[in-house]
Amino acid sequence: MYTRKTPIILVVTIMLLAAGGLSRWVRVSRAFYAMELTPLSQSLTTLPLSIGDYKGKDIPLSLEVLDAANVDSYVHREYFSQKSRLRFGVYIGYWGRENTGMSHGPEVCYPASGWSIDQPATEVPLPVSNVADKKTIKIAMHRFVRADPEGIRRRAVGFVAIIGGQFHSSSVGFFWHEPRSTSSGSVRYLAQVHVSAIPERGGWDATESDILVFMESLIPELSEILPGMDNSSDN
């Protein structure tokens, strides 16, 4: 039974299970899979558990979910602020092997797990501090609804894909870009960042603003972990 106390992070688990079925045909249809792994600059587990006023706790994914996602590394957490009482579900998936990553985001995953799109996604500019500069990236903001026996459920999701060190507001249609040249060689990988929250008293707009503020602090932390982020560009 769903209640407001149900951990928001559980939605990601359901989403990944549904998305796994959609992505399997991509994996099995490829005759060749590059096995060389593009390593992370640091382990994803080094992403701070404290970000601003928020304290995070890890929520391990089941073997079934990990098999569906076929992820090389991931972070699956819930961040909560005692000060603001805001709660965010955070999922970051990393695929460092060619042709193994899921090439779609929330616009595919959520409907596949029974959610309806409340309105088309909007692109929102977000200024973030990178390792080498300060720039503006585009975040895709999604609104989903679902009718359950207990009532209408709502979910706001902020999403960005990072492909070979470059930011994209969607990963639909992307498999792998040509390698980028860096001081340490070529970089080929896909990372997806999902930050979700339940719209309540402030409604959709206030919740999306809260997500963006949180992501403004989250993205610079990731730039220390993901490879090729020292001179990335926005597309």
N, C-alpha and C positions, 0 to 999 in steps of 0.2 A: 504494500500500500504506500502510495506516495504522500508525503507530508512536506511542509516547508522545512522540516528538519532533515529531510533526506539529503545526504551529501551531494552537492552539485556535481562533483567529480564523477559520479556514477554514470552520468549522461555520456561522458567520453568513452567509458567502457562499452556501453551499448552501441555507440556510434562506430567504434573500431571493429566490433564484431560484424556489424552490417557492412561496413566498408571493405572488410577483408574479402567477402564474397565477390564484390565488384572488381577488386584489384587482382584476384587470382588469375583471371583470364589473360591479363596483361603479362603476368609473370610466365605463365606456361606457354604463351604464344611466341615468346622470344627464343630463338634458337641458340643464342649465345648470352651468357651472363658473365660480366666482368667480375672476377672474384677479388681483385685488389681493393682493399678498403682504404678510403681517404680518412686518415685519423683525425680525431678532434684535437684542437690545441690543448684542451684540458678535458677531463671527464665531465659529462653533463651533471654528475652528482655534486660537482663543485659549485653549481648554481646556488647562490646564498639562500638559506632558509629564512633569513630576515631581509626583507626588501622594504625600506622605509618603515612605516608603522605596521607592516604586515609580517606575520609569522607563518611559515609554511610547514606542512607535514606531508611526508611521502606516503603515497598509497600505491603499493605494488600492483601491477597488472597480472592477471592470471596467464598461465601458459597458453590457454586457448586464444586470448586476446592478442598476446605477443605473436603467436603463430599467424593470426589473421593480418596483423599489421606488418609482419616481416621486417621489423625495425632493427637497426643495428645498435641503437642506443635511445633512451627516452627518459623523460622526467614526467611524472604524473603526481600532481600535488594539489592540495587545497591551501590557499592563503587567506588568512583572516586577520582583521584589525580590531583590537579591543577598543580603540579610540573611535573609529567610524562605524564599527559593527558591520562593515562590508566583508563579503566573502567571495572569492574567485576560485574557479576551477582552472587549473593550468595543465595543459598537455603540450609537451614539446617532443616531437619525433625526429629522429635523425637517421638518414639512410646514406651510407657512404659507399655503397656498392652499386655499380651501374645497373639500371633497369630493375631494381628491386623495390624502389619506393612507390608509394601510392601517389598517383599523379592527380589527385583531386582533393578538394577541401570541404568545408562545411556545407557548401551549396549542393554537394553530392551526398556526403555522409549522413547528414541529419535526415533528409527525406528518405534515404534508404532504411533508416531505423524508425520510421513512422511519424516523423515531424513534418509539419507543413511550413512553407515559407510565408511569413506574415507580410513581407514586402520585399522587393528586390534589394540586394545588398548595395550599400553605398560605400564609396571610397572616401576615407577621411585622412587628411594630411596629419602627420604626427612628427614634430621635431624631436630628434633623439641625438644624444651624444655618442659618437662612434669612437673607436680606438684613436683614430687620427684626426677626426674632424667632427663638426656639428652639421647635421643635415636633416632633411625632411623626407620621410618615407610615407607610403600609402598603406593604410590599414583597411581591410574589408570588414565592414560592420554588418552582421547578419541578425535578423530577427526571425525566430521560429516559434510556432505554437503547436500544441498537441492536446486533443480532447481525451481525457481520461475519466473513469467513473467518479473520481474525486473532484473533477473540475478541469478548467483550462490551464494548462501549464505553459509557461513562457520562458524563453531562453534568449538572451543576447550573447552574441559570440563575436569577439574581435579576432581577426585572422591575418597572418602574414606568412608567406613562404619565402625561404631564403635558399636560393639555388646558386651554388658555386660562389657564395659570398655576396650575391645581389638580391635585393628585396623585390618581391612581387606581391601584389594584393590577391593573386590567385595562382594556384599551381595546376589548374585545369589545362590540359593540352601540353603540359611540359613533361618531358621525360628527363633528358639531360641536355644542358647547353654545352657548347664547345668549351674546352678547358680554359680557365683564366690563367695568365702567367703571373706568378708571384715570385718573391725572392726565394721561396722554398720549392718552386715547381708548380705544376698544374693542380687545380682544385676542382674536384667533381663531387658534388654531394647535393642532397635535398634535405632541408629541415622545414618543419611546419610548426608554427606557434599558434595555439588556440588558447584564448582566455575567455571564459564564459561566466555569466552571472544571471541571477534571477531578478527580473524587474519587479520591484515592489512599490513602496510608497511614492518614490519619485518618478515612476514610469520609465518608459523606454529611454527617453533622451537623457535623463539623469544617470541611468545605469550605464549607458554607452559612454558618457563623459567620464564616469568612474573607471571603466575599463581602460580608456585611453590614458588616463593619468597613471594607472598602474603599469601599462605597457611602456610608457615613457621611461619608467625606472627599470623595467625588466629587460628591454632590448639592449641597453648598454652592457648589462651583465652578461648577456649572451655573446656579445661581440668579443669578449675575452675568451670564449670557449670555442666558437665556431671558426674553422679555418678560412683564410682569405678575406677576413673582415677589415683588414687594415686600410683598404682603399676601395671599398665597394661602391657601386653606383646604384641609383634607383631607376627602375623601369616601370 
